[in-house]
Amino acid sequence: MSREILNARRLLCPLPVIRTQDKVKQLKAGDQLEVICTDPGVMQDIPAWCRINGHKVLETSSGDHEYIIILEVGA
Amino acid sequence: MSKQRKAVALISGGLDSMLAAKTIMEQGVHVEGINFFTGFCVEGHTHAIKAQNKAKPKRNNSLWVAEQLGMKLHIVDVIDEYKDVLINPKHGYGAHMNPCLDCKIFMVNKAKQWLVENDFDFIITGEVIGQRPMSQRKATMPIVSRESGADDLLLRPLCAKNLPATLPEREGWVDRDKLHDFSGRSRKPQMAMAEGFGFDDYAQPAGGCCFLTDASYSAKLVDLWKARDGDKQYDLDDVMLLKVGRHIRPGQNYKIIVAREEGEGRFMQGYKKEFITLHCASHAGPLVLVDGSPSAEDLFMAARITARYGQGRDAEQVDVSIADKDGSERIIQVKPFAADEIPQQWFI
């Protein structure tokens, strides 16, 4: 299992979702991805994208105008 | 046992594409959605920028549709490829800078490419004959099918009965009798169908989903191109900045963008290394970006406009900070413009 970080700061939705989607394609099931964003819309959009595509959101957090989502890649 | 057929549905986030996908899913076909991000999509960006919208978090409608339907959604970044569609539309523009027919052909063509790469069988869209004056007419339906290269792999479930049978219908992958014969601008059949499926929170159909159909946005885009001596190339930041702020062009060589509220100001802060920025130092006021090559005199003018939109608008003198791209900053004193001193033709 690996853990990677995706810097999606300054991108507005749906670009953080697209970057997440593209990054996840390079990962294996069970890998984790930490996505760091500045668009608060990701707190809805990335979990929604994970739900429909079979990935799991492990943690979300926010502070200082940054929004972080940690997800685990599904099978 | 017959092969499980697979369709890719163009999902805009609106009701029609949702119903089209649902119609085909109901027939036992495996459907996945595809959504194209051109850079001009209305939803998402402006909602994210404006602070006033934070009380009601906005969803991405295409993701919402996919979740309601229980299907996968693939969102594809087509920003670069889309430039040629916008700059050189074979079929021309609509009422504004919207190349709707070329756009539809482009998206169906992209879906066709995706279909081949992913071993899917056919494409579905939510098009309805007569729904849109430019891209959804009886005469344009075959043009989209032919010029996209999708030909009879393109099925429009909501109006299929008004069109010749496509390959999925002829081959029995879908039952034509269970497709629809909608036409015209009325939304009633779709709304009734949505009610039947229990969809009650779908995106309202009246709103456009593309900034290029907006008169004000189109005017800003045309102005941008003119200011660049007709060079129509653009990047995502150009497109983004046309969505925010009040745009004022006092001269051909420069334009200023005045943040209209806190969220826009915060968003524009991210461009401080790419633009000269101004803000009122002695009073509260908006962030202002200067695009172009302003002279010292132009910056003085920009400062007076900046002061006009701050809380010192009625003061005799306002201190305005001018920051260069490298961060160096100076303060000048200006008299704010009165409301009627800014010529109307400066507003883009």
Interface residues (C-beta under 8 A of the other chain):
Chain A: R10 L12 C13 P14 L15 V17 I18 Q21 D39 P40 G41 M43 Q44 D45 A48 W49 R51 I52 N53 H65
Chain B: N35 F37 C41 G44 H45 H47 A48 I49 K54 P57 K58 R59 N60 S62 L63 W64 A66 E67 G70 M71 K72 L73 H74 I75 V76 D77 M240 R266 G270
